[in-house]
Amino acid sequence: MISQKRLVAHVSFLSDFIGLFSDVSGFILRLHALEDYATIIL
């Protein structure tokens, strides 16, 4: 059986990873929005 401390470590690592992934995808979305905005202006 997995010890509770190890389980908590896994969960916190996963949540950090998911947070990083959402930050990156949000950044990419913002980049695409900026590209669209630039093409509208130019």
C-alpha positions in Angstrom: 0.0 0.0 0.0 1.2 3.5 -0.9 2.0 5.6 2.2 -0.1 8.7 2.6 3.0 11.0 2.5 4.0 9.6 -0.9 0.5 10.0 -2.2 0.3 13.6 -1.1 3.7 14.2 -2.9 2.3 12.7 -6.1 -0.9 14.8 -5.9 1.0 18.0 -5.3 3.4 17.2 -8.2 0.4 16.5 -10.5 -1.3 19.7 -9.5 1.9 21.6 -10.1 2.3 19.9 -13.5 -1.3 20.7 -14.5 -0.9 24.3 -13.4 2.2 24.6 -15.5 0.4 23.0 -18.5 -2.5 25.4 -18.1 -0.1 28.4 -17.9 1.6 27.3 -21.1 -1.6 26.7 -23.0 -2.9 30.1 -21.8 0.3 31.7 -23.0 -0.1 30.0 -26.4 -3.7 31.1 -26.7 -2.7 34.7 -25.8 0.0 34.5 -28.5 -2.5 33.4 -31.1 -4.9 36.2 -30.0 -2.0 38.7 -30.4 -1.3 37.3 -33.9 -5.0 37.7 -34.9 -5.0 41.3 -33.4 -1.8 42.1 -35.4 -3.2 40.9 -38.7 -6.4 42.9 -38.1 -4.3 46.1 -37.5 -1.9 45.6 -40.3 
